Amino acid sequence: MTDPATSEAIVDPTAPRDAVRVYPPGVTILQRSQRGRSCAPATSTIEELQRWLLLEASGEHELLLTFEALMWRMNAAGLPIDRATLHIGTLHPQLLGFAWNWRSSDGLCDEVQVQQSTADTDAFKLNPLRRIFEQGTVIQRNPQDPAAQAEFPIMRDLAAGGYTEYLALPLGGEGFRHAVTLSTLRKGGFSDEHLAEIKRVLVLFTLHVERHIAVRISTNALGAYLGPVAATKVLSGDIKRGSGEPIHAIIWVADMRGFTDLSDRLSGWDTITVLNAYFEVLVESVLVQGGEVLKFIGDGLLAVFPLGDDGCAAGNAALAAAKAAQAGLARLNSDPPPGLAAIEGWRPLRAGIALHEGEVFFGNIGAPNRLDFTVIGPAVNEASRVEALQKTIGRNILITAAAARHISVPLEALGEFPLRGVAAPMAILAPDERATFRPQTAAS
């Protein structure tokens, strides 16, 4: 049984192990810990638990492990908690937040991410967590009570699992976007003494939650706007102007055909909608094949597929991404989502894609008070010039001879072409339209 709004798997203690932890659409498990009681002392006191939170828990960098250890230590201190969940919001355009789900019955603790779309479900609107997020109220119910089941449908599932009390508390002060829920199988529920001790412990635990939230929000916000490579560098302190590193890679450059005319005909909002749909197709194609998106430049996109010991792996992946992107745009043109279909005059979306091989410098460039991670180097300029040949050659994927050395499928030689700003003509190839091309995944 699951509650799709909160990512909470409702566990029947008598159920077999393979019956637990089934998560609904919109909820993705990120990692799992199953250390069980081994991560806590066999017996403890509330004072010892508080001392651990003050002195030792801060050395743990994973909130998953901190939360898991906390639950087992609370059990060791005599608090009859059999089910617990922790929920935090985050700054991310597609994520509602993260949750951690712990059960004493199966010894597992899961970390999951929850998509923003779950906030629109009826299950979320009728869940106690919504009231906590919006009002900051404490919710304490007996799941066996028919009135509680009528108020919150999740109580019916908890009652079926044998739970006798459900307690949900807001954590922190950021608009009550964070919460913890605790449930017990103990006859009569939590005692007044249990509740007082739980609240004493959670005051200290909240400090750890806020610390982890700050790191998580920074990571997600930077990752969404800078990309994972640049975000990692910023968070690790690599922010000195002029710092960076060379990357030997297959360079993947894409540019939308006819964007100037399109932007002249559409309103600003419609143009953004079209661009988002277009980039979603391209970015997904690159990421699925293991590439790294480095930069959006107007209607253009720059990505790399770093070359390792097996150069053909990167080359074939880059070509697979180009093929997938073109196929994705064709599907978008023929069967757009409703929001895009309602816009007049944007079809067809077309892109030119160029593959080149070379070294790029990915570095921190700008003024002292305004920096950006960007990509420079002759190979980047050459790849851009090759992409511009689409207009005269009429093929939507062009590959330089340098990149072709890393591609193991048949290619068609198109000839040598002069490039603006490049001294010598460059040999250009394209996918052989007579050959069958089977895209490879990043793992193949």
VEXLUM-797119 format. One record per residue (C-alpha): x, y, z; residue number from 1; residue in one letter. Coordinates in pm, whole numbers, plus 50000, padded with zeros to 5 digits. Example, Ala and Ser with C-alpha at 12.3 -4.5 7.8 and 13.67 -1.06 7.14 Angstrom:
! VEXLUM-797119
X,Y,Z,n,res
51230,49550,50780,1,a .
51367,49894,50714,2,s .
! end
This chain:
! VEXLUM-797119
X,Y,Z,n,res
50000,50000,50000,1,m .
50129,50348,49921,2,t .
50041,50710,49968,3,d .
50140,50863,49632,4,p .
50135,51221,49757,5,a .
50392,51174,50029,6,t .
50598,50886,49890,7,s .
50521,50689,50205,8,e .
50494,50313,50162,9,a .
50244,50191,50421,10,i .
50388,49875,50573,11,v .
50190,49590,50720,12,d .
50428,49433,50977,13,p .
50301,49088,50881,14,t .
50362,49136,50509,15,a .
50647,48952,50333,16,p .
50959,49156,50255,17,r .
50887,49172,49883,18,d .
50552,49340,49959,19,a .
50701,49656,50108,20,v .
50844,49974,49961,21,r .
50648,49998,49639,22,v .
50664,50361,49530,23,y .
50410,50527,49298,24,p .
50475,50729,48981,25,p .
50642,51060,49055,26,g .
50849,50914,49339,27,v .
51200,50782,49268,28,t .
51417,50598,49516,29,i .
51765,50750,49530,30,l .
51936,50530,49784,31,q .
51862,50277,50058,32,r .
52026,50183,50386,33,s .
51958,49860,50570,34,q .
52201,49873,50861,35,r .
51916,49797,51100,36,g .
51979,49802,51473,37,r .
52354,49772,51417,38,s .
52378,50152,51366,39,c .
52267,50222,51724,40,a .
52351,50092,52072,41,p .
52130,49815,52206,42,a .
52015,50036,52493,43,t .
52037,50410,52547,44,s .
51888,50703,52732,45,t .
51737,51028,52611,46,i .
52038,51213,52756,47,e .
52280,50990,52561,48,e .
52072,51042,52247,49,l .
52088,51418,52291,50,q .
52462,51401,52347,51,r .
52500,51205,52021,52,w .
52302,51471,51833,53,l .
52516,51748,51980,54,l .
52861,51592,51938,55,l .
52871,51304,51691,56,e .
52584,51327,51442,57,a .
52727,51642,51282,58,s .
53010,51433,51137,59,g .
52765,51242,50915,60,e .
52727,51390,50566,61,h .
52427,51178,50456,62,e .
52088,51271,50598,63,l .
51973,50918,50513,64,l .
52221,50769,50759,65,l .
52158,51034,51023,66,t .
51781,50978,51011,67,f .
51819,50601,51016,68,e .
52053,50611,51314,69,a .
51824,50854,51495,70,l .
51524,50623,51464,71,m .
51710,50319,51597,72,w .
51860,50526,51880,73,r .
51514,50653,51973,74,m .
51399,50290,51986,75,n .
51701,50204,52202,76,a .
51604,50488,52438,77,a .
51261,50335,52488,78,g .
51054,50544,52244,79,l .
50807,50305,52071,80,p .
50839,50441,51716,81,i .
50768,50179,51447,82,d .
50733,50398,51139,83,r .
50881,50738,51059,84,a .
50907,50969,50760,85,t .
51097,51293,50706,86,l .
50998,51541,50434,87,h .
51185,51848,50312,88,i .
51110,52092,50034,89,g .
51372,52216,49792,90,t .
51437,52480,49527,91,l .
51414,52293,49198,92,h .
51189,52357,48896,93,p .
51073,51993,48878,94,q .
51098,51861,49234,95,l .
50854,51904,49520,96,l .
51115,51777,49761,97,g .
51276,51473,49921,98,f .
51157,51219,50175,99,a .
51315,50956,50398,100,w .
51107,50651,50493,101,n .
51202,50427,50788,102,w .
51034,50116,50927,103,r .
51131,49898,51219,104,s .
50943,49605,51061,105,s .
51174,49561,50762,106,d .
51487,49741,50888,107,g .
51507,49960,50577,108,l .
51547,50335,50537,109,c .
51490,50483,50189,110,d .
51568,50823,50045,111,e .
51336,50927,49763,112,v .
51277,51235,49551,113,q .
50924,51355,49482,114,v .
50826,51523,49156,115,q .
50642,51856,49163,116,q .
50347,51694,48981,117,s .
50249,51500,49294,118,t .
50133,51826,49456,119,a .
49840,51831,49213,120,d .
49706,51489,49310,121,t .
49396,51437,49524,122,d .
49600,51217,49756,123,a .
49826,51511,49845,124,f .
49536,51749,49895,125,k .
49381,51506,50147,126,l .
49706,51426,50326,127,n .
49804,51557,50672,128,p .
50135,51680,50531,129,l .
49963,51939,50317,130,r .
49808,52094,50625,131,r .
50146,52102,50795,132,i .
50316,52263,50495,133,f .
50045,52528,50461,134,e .
49950,52595,50824,135,q .
50232,52460,51040,136,g .
49991,52276,51266,137,t .
50074,51962,51466,138,v .
49853,51667,51370,139,i .
49796,51383,51615,140,q .
49545,51110,51527,141,r .
49450,50755,51615,142,n .
49435,50573,51279,143,p .
49183,50327,51426,144,q .
48934,50611,51478,145,d .
48671,50623,51198,146,p .
48663,51004,51223,147,a .
49039,51022,51155,148,a .
48996,50786,50858,149,q .
48722,51008,50716,150,a .
48940,51317,50760,151,e .
49259,51169,50615,152,f .
49233,50861,50389,153,p .
49591,50759,50478,154,i .
49463,50667,50824,155,m .
49276,50370,50678,156,r .
49602,50226,50549,157,d .
49776,50292,50878,158,l .
49492,50125,51066,159,a .
49524,49819,50843,160,a .
49893,49808,50935,161,g .
49803,49798,51304,162,g .
49922,50150,51394,163,y .
49758,50308,51696,164,t .
49886,50665,51677,165,e .
50010,50900,51404,166,y .
50198,51218,51492,167,l .
50305,51476,51234,168,a .
50515,51778,51329,169,l .
50652,52075,51131,170,p .
51029,52121,51133,171,l .
51213,52449,51086,172,g .
51072,52787,50999,173,g .
51091,52808,50619,174,e .
50719,52839,50558,175,g .
50658,52500,50723,176,f .
50786,52318,50418,177,r .
50951,52043,50624,178,h .
50789,51783,50844,179,a .
50841,51457,51030,180,v .
50579,51189,51094,181,t .
50602,50922,51365,182,l .
50371,50625,51414,183,s .
50352,50350,51673,184,t .
50204,50002,51709,185,l .
50197,50036,52090,186,r .
49860,49977,52249,187,k .
49727,50313,52357,188,g .
49969,50503,52133,189,g .
50238,50736,52263,190,f .
50226,50830,52631,191,s .
50256,51192,52744,192,d .
50611,51114,52857,193,e .
50695,50969,52515,194,h .
50563,51282,52342,195,l .
50764,51513,52566,196,a .
51085,51318,52503,197,e .
51020,51299,52128,198,i .
50986,51679,52111,199,k .
51307,51727,52312,200,r .
51499,51508,52067,201,v .
51347,51666,51755,202,l .
51455,52015,51863,203,v .
51818,51906,51825,204,l .
51755,51691,51517,205,f .
51598,51991,51341,206,t .
51938,52164,51346,207,l .
52084,51873,51145,208,h .
51790,51881,50904,209,v .
51840,52253,50840,210,e .
52211,52195,50776,211,r .
52141,51920,50524,212,h .
51861,52123,50364,213,i .
52096,52414,50297,214,a .
52343,52185,50123,215,v .
52069,52004,49930,216,r .
51904,52326,49809,217,i .
52242,52466,49702,218,s .
52324,52148,49513,219,t .
51989,52130,49334,220,n .
51963,52499,49250,221,a .
52319,52515,49119,222,l .
52279,52186,48933,223,g .
51963,52308,48759,224,a .
52118,52640,48650,225,y .
52485,52557,48603,226,l .
52478,52184,48529,227,g .
52627,51913,48752,228,p .
52988,51968,48642,229,v .
52997,52341,48717,230,a .
52781,52299,49029,231,a .
53025,52047,49174,232,t .
53313,52287,49114,233,k .
53134,52577,49281,234,v .
53033,52373,49586,235,l .
53386,52235,49622,236,s .
53525,52590,49634,237,g .
53672,52596,49283,238,d .
53545,52948,49211,239,i .
53865,53144,49148,240,k .
53851,53352,48832,241,r .
54058,53186,48562,242,g .
54041,52839,48715,243,s .
53927,52550,48498,244,g .
54033,52239,48318,245,e .
54080,52112,47962,246,p .
53839,51846,47840,247,i .
53928,51622,47544,248,h .
53593,51526,47400,249,a .
53351,51488,47115,250,i .
53197,51835,47092,251,i .
52822,51836,47027,252,w .
52677,52162,46893,253,v .
52310,52214,46804,254,a .
52131,52517,46665,255,d .
51765,52570,46579,256,m .
51692,52645,46217,257,r .
51488,52960,46150,258,g .
51484,53081,46509,259,f .
51510,53451,46417,260,t .
51198,53432,46201,261,d .
51020,53223,46466,262,l .
51091,53471,46745,263,s .
50968,53756,46526,264,d .
50633,53583,46471,265,r .
50566,53454,46823,266,l .
50509,53637,47148,267,s .
50775,53620,47415,268,g .
50579,53368,47623,269,w .
50511,53144,47324,270,d .
50875,53160,47220,271,t .
50980,53044,47566,272,i .
50731,52756,47551,273,t .
50868,52646,47214,274,v .
51229,52676,47327,275,l .
51162,52474,47641,276,n .
51003,52192,47441,277,a .
51291,52202,47192,278,y .
51564,52198,47457,279,f .
51389,51925,47654,280,e .
51423,51693,47353,281,v .
51789,51781,47294,282,l .
51900,51770,47657,283,v .
51731,51437,47725,284,e .
51897,51289,47416,285,s .
52240,51402,47534,286,v .
52198,51294,47897,287,l .
52060,50949,47813,288,v .
52374,50881,47611,289,q .
52606,50996,47891,290,g .
52695,51340,47756,291,g .
52734,51659,47958,292,e .
52536,51972,47869,293,v .
52765,52268,47924,294,l .
52591,52572,47782,295,k .
52272,52717,47635,296,f .
52348,52999,47395,297,i .
52023,53154,47271,298,g .
51868,52876,47065,299,d .
52195,52684,47062,300,g .
52323,52408,47285,301,l .
52679,52298,47357,302,l .
52751,51954,47502,303,a .
53050,51725,47527,304,v .
53108,51352,47537,305,f .
53448,51315,47712,306,p .
53687,51078,47539,307,l .
53814,50793,47751,308,g .
54030,50494,47668,309,d .
53764,50370,47427,310,d .
53714,50669,47201,311,g .
53442,50498,47000,312,c .
53221,50481,47308,313,a .
53206,50861,47319,314,a .
53180,50900,46944,315,g .
52903,50646,46904,316,n .
52717,50792,47203,317,a .
52738,51143,47056,318,a .
52601,51020,46723,319,l .
52328,50824,46900,320,a .
52231,51143,47086,321,a .
52217,51337,46759,322,a .
51998,51072,46598,323,k .
51771,51059,46903,324,a .
51741,51439,46908,325,a .
51635,51453,46545,326,q .
51385,51172,46598,327,a .
51253,51346,46909,328,g .
51198,51672,46720,329,l .
51013,51481,46447,330,a .
50781,51334,46713,331,r .
50734,51677,46869,332,l .
50632,51820,46533,333,n .
50382,51544,46461,334,s .
50239,51498,46812,335,d .
50304,51800,47035,336,p .
50174,51823,47392,337,p .
49854,52031,47435,338,p .
50026,52349,47554,339,g .
50255,52353,47252,340,l .
49985,52243,47007,341,a .
49778,52548,47103,342,a .
50049,52783,46970,343,i .
50013,52873,46604,344,e .
50296,52890,46355,345,g .
50590,52719,46530,346,w .
50610,52403,46323,347,r .
50827,52246,46207,348,p .
51105,52266,46464,349,l .
51433,52174,46301,350,r .
51788,52160,46432,351,a .
52131,52132,46285,352,g .
52377,51925,46488,353,i .
52754,51910,46442,354,a .
53002,51665,46596,355,l .
53366,51757,46623,356,h .
53662,51627,46822,357,e .
53906,51838,47014,358,g .
54002,51997,47342,359,e .
53787,52255,47513,360,v .
53870,52459,47820,361,f .
53588,52460,48072,362,f .
53667,52741,48310,363,g .
53564,53025,48538,364,n .
53566,53347,48336,365,i .
53432,53698,48388,366,g .
53467,54006,48607,367,a .
53563,53984,48974,368,p .
53202,54043,49085,369,n .
53025,53846,48809,370,r .
53163,53508,48703,371,l .
53039,53232,48478,372,d .
53154,52885,48383,373,f .
53195,52878,48009,374,t .
53369,52683,47736,375,v .
53633,52823,47505,376,i .
53884,52693,47254,377,g .
53941,52667,46878,378,p .
53757,52333,46864,379,a .
53439,52499,46993,380,v .
53458,52766,46724,381,n .
53523,52504,46457,382,e .
53226,52296,46568,383,a .
53004,52603,46546,384,s .
53128,52678,46196,385,r .
53057,52320,46090,386,v .
52705,52341,46224,387,e .
52648,52653,46012,388,a .
52717,52444,45698,389,l .
52376,52279,45751,390,q .
52217,52568,45563,391,k .
52412,52494,45243,392,t .
52471,52118,45265,393,i .
52116,52031,45364,394,g .
52200,51748,45608,395,r .
52088,51783,45968,396,n .
52383,51597,46126,397,i .
52737,51685,46019,398,l .
53051,51515,46146,399,i .
53410,51626,46106,400,t .
53681,51380,46005,401,a .
53833,51421,46353,402,a .
53510,51309,46518,403,a .
53453,51035,46261,404,a .
53770,50858,46384,405,r .
53575,50781,46704,406,h .
53260,50649,46535,407,i .
53236,50282,46443,408,s .
52928,50291,46218,409,v .
52919,50369,45845,410,p .
52941,50735,45751,411,l .
52906,50910,45417,412,e .
53182,51145,45302,413,a .
53039,51475,45176,414,l .
53364,51642,45072,415,g .
53586,51923,45198,416,e .
53437,52259,45284,417,f .
53590,52596,45376,418,p .
53498,52727,45719,419,l .
53485,53093,45809,420,r .
53787,53183,46020,421,g .
53953,52844,45969,422,v .
54266,52832,45753,423,a .
54218,52500,45571,424,a .
53903,52335,45433,425,p .
53765,52060,45656,426,m .
53645,51715,45554,427,a .
53281,51668,45648,428,i .
53084,51346,45680,429,l .
52725,51256,45769,430,a .
52543,50944,45883,431,p .
52510,50701,45594,432,d .
52141,50717,45512,433,e .
52165,50379,45342,434,r .
52292,50206,45656,435,a .
52094,50091,45954,436,t .
52200,50277,46264,437,f .
52131,50127,46607,438,r .
52183,50378,46889,439,p .
52393,50265,47182,440,q .
52317,50346,47542,441,t .
52580,50491,47768,442,a .
52619,50151,47932,443,a .
52661,49950,47609,444,s .
! end
